[in-house]
Amino acid sequence: MIKILVIDDHPIVRRGINQSIQDINDIIIAGEASNGEEALERIGMENYDLAILDISMPGKNGIDVIKEIKAVKQALPILVLSMHAEKEIVLSSLKAGAAGYLTKDSAPNELIEAIYKLYDGKKFLSSDIINVVIQDPGKDYEELPHEALSSREFQLMVMIASGKTIKEIAYELALSTKTISTHRYNILKKMNLRSNAELIRYAVKHNLIDW
């Protein structure tokens, strides 16, 4: 029996994953978590054969969650299931330790195939993600401005671009408003942007936020 931990802040997504595998006798959703902290707590208490993780969640950045999971359970395969299909996010996820990557519009049979592949110790990328990763193979990869951000800065950039205020972000992350403001200044400087409005336009253009 393949025991899976599903990590996603949207109940409807977790329910959808359950429905996708409900007729598969040797796969079971053994645990659910709505954020990174909860996921790490569950992993510390129970043994799972595989984790399915969303990149965009409140609290800890998804890339950081992958790294932290691998730090405590190196052998646990992680399958990213995300709405994001941008090359830089896919590559960052794989570099952090994910063994597979699917987009949320992938067919249920692809999800099941990915689960079996990762359980067998293999890698898996959905067909659309493969096309993203290998696009323009003859060109040198040009780093985008947001790729220069640290994991924490990227998390804050997404939160700011999503319309959250400094106070809201500070409360959610248990940090001071001064710390968030300093991070905001550094983010704008690194990305050569001048305002939140420019940051929002950039995030929308590169599909970094949900709408």
Secondary structure, DSSP 8 states (H G I E B T S, - for coil): -EEEEEE-S-HHHHHHHHHHHTT-TTEEEEEEESSHHHHHHHHHHS--SEEEE-S--SSS-HHHHHHHHHHH-TT--EEEEES---HHHHHHHHHHT-SEEEETTS-HHHHHHHHHHHHTT--EE-HHHHHHHHSSTTS-----GGGGS-HHHHHHHHHHHTT--HHHHHHHHT--HHHHHHHHHHHHHHHT--SHHHHHHHHHHTT-S--
